[in-house]
Amino acid sequence: MNIFTIDVPLCKDFGRILKKMNKNVTFLKDPLNQSHLFKDSTDLMKSLFILPLHISKDSWQETSLFALAESHEIPILFIYNRALGMETPPALPENTFYETIAIPANSVEVRIKLNSLKNISMQLFTAKMKGQELEKIHQKSARSLRIAKGIQLSNLPLSINNEDIEVKGLSLPSSELSGDLFYWTEVDDRIYGFIMIDVFGKGIHTALINMSIRTLIPDLFKRVKDPIFITEELDKHMRDLFQGVNRENKNHALFTAFIAYVNTKDRLIEYVNYGFTSAFLYSPSTNQILNLNEGATPSELIPELPIKKIVFHYEPGSRFIIYTDGLSKTPNPSAFDRSDNIKREFIENVHLDTNKLLQELLISRMRHSVINDDICIIAGTLF
């Protein structure tokens, strides 16, 4: 340990005690210009300053060493005259730790104080190292999450806008990564497939499920072209993902889905609502909203009811929205289902272009309460 002090009577007296204990003491004449001696030796108490407890503001050496101790977080052992007693000091450090000792002092007292400072230093150094390690882990995790988020965003489908159909989507994760997802594609000439999936729960596992399903969907849509079969394949895929997982975690294999094919040549929609996912279709001739939850099947690992497909014709100019429950459900304790509000807002804003319609639906949700669940919305027009 390197001990530094200044050439004043009280410190010189204490320096003699330390030298008798074979401690190396350096008397600084100009602390600011000699700071190279200790500025890189702050960890594990490689350096220690000895200063009078009652620092004189008129002594530039004392005030300089005090300031250096604060800026470099070097511990201080304050000394005071035992005969005069301890009085309230004018200032004490805020950015470093310290001890006090009365002099004259015997070697046992001094050794106890030095060991006390060393123990405190060790504890602070250990905490500092742990903090730095945790910060490294946090930075590494944050970087990984940013990369994963970028991958998720890059896998969102591009908007479609042609003479048959217009469709756009909006995704707002509740954290860095999302468990909810949507996808659409043209599976055949003027035939489009749509899917919206809401994975049960929150956390990294939902994002992993999201990407697992996302890689499966494009080929499945073009190969199968049947909402019922796709639903069965997704259900099987989820059960395979959770094979071997503890029973208490199997609930995380649950999901809801809305799967539809839109044939724009025949103006025909066929859909499966698996787990009561929310979807509305607006009919311009009647100014009415059709709730696309007919035949909805409860989603479980082994469905008790057969999956039902609904088929119907739509009229030109029909508009639609599909969304996950992050848009409609609010957090506890004042849990509230906003489905009726969303239905009303859809009718009120059905004249807006699709981008503005998506924004209005999201802003309304944000005004209501804190968002604690992923939100996905698809909106579009069928010409």
Secondary structure by P-SEA (a helix, b strand, c coil): cbbbbcccaaaaaaaaaaaaabbbbbbbccccccccccccccccccbbbbbbcccccccaaaaaaaaaaaaaccccbbbbbcccccccccccccccccccccccccaaaaaaaaaaaaaaaaaaaaaaaaaaaaaaaaaaaaaaaaaaaaaaaaacccccccccccccbbbbbcccccccccccccccccbbbbbbbbbccccaaaaaaaaaaaaacaaaaaacccaaaaaaaaaaaaaaaaccccccccccccccccccccccccbbbbbbbccccbbbbbbcccccccccccccccccccccccbbbbbbcccccccccccccccccccccccccaaaaaaaaaaaaccccaaaaaaaaaaaaaacccccbbbbbbbbccc
